[in-house]
Each structure stands twice: as C-alpha cells, then as structure tokens.
C-alpha cells in the first residue's frame, strides 16, 4: 500500500509583501472555518493556499473562495496570480498566505507555544494582531462585521 506524502514545508525564508488593499491572514487550528465566517460577515474575498509537491501552482475560483495549490518554490508566482484574480479586501486562510502577505494576522494557537510554530511563521505568530485559543464562530462574525464597517469608512 502506498504511503501518502506529507505536505511540503514552507521555505525557510519567505518574502512577505503587502496585499495592496485591506487584508487579514488567519492561520492555525480551525483557520479555514474561522476565515470562511470572517469573509462572509465582512463581504471580503476568501482565499486559501495549500502546499503541494508538484511544481508550479494552480488557481481555482469557486463562488465561495479562491483556492491556490502551489509548490514551495512557486509561492511568489502563486501570490502574483492571486493578486491578478482578486481585487479588493482579502481574508487569507492557512499558513502559506500568512507567511506571504504582510498584513495583520490572527493566529489560532490551539494552546500551542510559539515554539511549536514552523520557523517561517514564528515572526508572524509573534507579531499577530490577535491570538485566539480556539476558532469561535461568534468571534469570527463579530470581527467580520467590524472589518465591513472599517472598509466602509475608508
């Protein structure tokens, strides 16, 4: 029986760049469900990136979100493709986007120490705007409503 490959790790160094408009990154346990509720409540676009072993990147848009699959070496190209696909505010889910985007971050720690966070994300976790023990739906909805108000006043 074949053993499935583990997801590849983030590169040791990732060049973080600003999104260009409003963005918030969510990573850690329950990040996707939290980010989904945050995006729904704010009206912002939801995007997520999964790392893969195959070279290059693939972008897919569904009614709910923009999904990227990329090799660690193609993360810069994936970020550029996402920028071309999405105009406006972004809720970025999962560790690769948190590492790529220089934006406020929400780390859902699940009780883990910062030492348990992969090295490329430690600075993001340390500087996170908000650290949550768990992904609570009511918190995501309230933050999403606040993001919608903030975007409306700009």
Buried (B, 14 or more C-beta within 10 A) or exposed (E): EEEEEEEBEBBEEBEBBEBEBBBBBBBBBBBBBBBBBBBBBBBBBBBBBBBBEEEEBBBEEEEEBBBBBBBBEBBBBBBEBBBEBBEEBBBBBBBBBBBBBEBEBBBBBEEBEBEEBEEBBEBBBEEBEEBBEEBBBEBBBBBBBEBBEEBEEE
